[in-house]
Amino acid sequence: METSGEPVPQDEYPSSAVLGATLATLFFPLISLIVALVLMGQQRSERKRAQLKTWAWASAGWIALQFVVGLRRVRCGLVLRAVGGPQWALRGWSGHPGWRHVQ
């Protein structure tokens, strides 16, 4: 019997598992990264290892993006305070009477 070298369907994670991994990455990226790395170390199938590696990279990328955005927001807030720019406390929408100036 000759094999074509293509992965058999059992050699990949089902689409429900991929969807669960995607949702976990979006909402729990650090836990997803840890789980992907642990599962990758235990997996023998090269195709599944590749899927887990992609999951780990996506989780790490999502964590890095959140870190960069958070760092930028903190930095911008510090710059505004350093130059004496306006500091606003949000109580409602922009232009709403709920906005107040913070002294």
N, C-alpha and C positions, 0 to 999 in steps of 0.2 A: 504494500500500500504506500503510495507516494503522497507526501504532504506538500502543499503549495507554499508554506512558510507564512501565510497570512494568519493573524490572530483569530482564534476561535472565539465565539461569543462569550464563553465562560471565562475567557482570559482577560476580560475587561470588567470593570465595575458596572452594575446596572445603572440606568439613567436616574432611578430614584436615589441611589447612593450619591451620585454626582450632584443632584439637586440639593440633597441634604448637606453635602460638603460645601456647596456654594453659599447656602443660607448660613451655615455655621461660620464660614469665613467672613461674611458681612457683619454678623452680629457678635461673634466670639473669635476674633482673629488670633489671639494669643493661644487659646485652647486649641483652635484648629491647627495652628502651626505645630504645636507639641504632638497632637494626635497624628498628624500626617508624618512627622519624623519618626515617631515610634512605630507606626504601621509600616513605613518604608523599610525599617530595619528588619522587620519580621517577614516581609513579603518575598516570595521566591520568583514569582512571575515578573518578567521584565516589563511587560505591558502595564501591569498594575503598579509596578514601581515607578514607571514613567508618569502615570496618572497621579500618584501620590507626590511625586516630585513637583509636578505642576501645581498641585494643591498647596504644597508647602511654600513655593515661590509666590503664589497669589496671596497667601496669608501674610507672608513677610512684606510683600509690596503694599498691601493694604495697611499694615501697621506703620510702615515707613511714611506712607502718604498722610495718615492721620497725625503722625508726629510732626511732619513738616508743616502741615496746615496749622496745627496747634501752636507750634513754635512761632510761626509767622504772625498769628493772631496776638500772641503775647508780646512779641517784639513791636508790632504796630501800636499796641496799647501803651507800651512803655515810651515809645517815641512821642506819641501825642501828649502824654503827661509831661515829658521832659521839655518839650517846646512850649508848654503852657497852652496847648490846644484845648478846645472845649471837651469837657467830660460829661457825658449824658447818661442818665440812669433810665432804663427802659421800663415804662409802666404801661405802654400801649404801642400803637403803631406810630410810624414817623408822622409828625405833624399833628398827632392826636393830643388833646389837652392833658393826657396822662403823662406826657413827657415833662421832665423837670430838669433843671440845670443843677449839677452837683458842684458845690463850692469846695 
